[in-house]
Amino acid sequence: EGFPLLGGRLDYVAGRRVAVVVYKRNLHIINVFMWPSSTAADSAVQVTTRNGYNLLAWSRDGVAYRAISDLNSAEMRELQRSL
């Protein structure tokens, strides 16, 4: 809730085909990239900020996730917990 789904696409990152799901929060766009994880183990969320963008990285249930947006990290964590 609070993150309307705008759409999705397939992209290539480092030569790997990845799924991307796009959400919106107020005026902010959030891209969530997903691909099969190299390990089955879940990993805790890591938050990085670069050039005004927040990047969340984690894995769960054999899937690696990366969420990128200029939205603040607290609200991005809210989306991450709901995925």
ABEGO torsion letter per residue (X at the ends): XGBBBAEBBBBBBGGBBBBBBBBBBEABBBBBBBBBBABABBBBBBBBBBGGBBBBBBBBGGBBBBBBBABBAAAAAAAAAAX
